[in-house]
């Protein structure tokens, strides 16, 4: 399967949101709801098939900024 190059900051952001969701036992479906996307979008990001939009990245940063 073809994996596109993802900018390093986006890679880092996805790693952080994935770690955060795993730590807080938040399923992909719930994270998708929080971000206003389909669950398949989360899967695509994690598998590097697609890149989140700038708006989606900002929403992830907002979620992470509220973490304990």
Secondary structure, DSSP 4 states (H G I P E B T S, - for coil): -------HHHHHHHHHHHHHHHHTT--HHHHHHHHTS-HHHHHHHHTTSS---HHHHHHHHHHHHT--
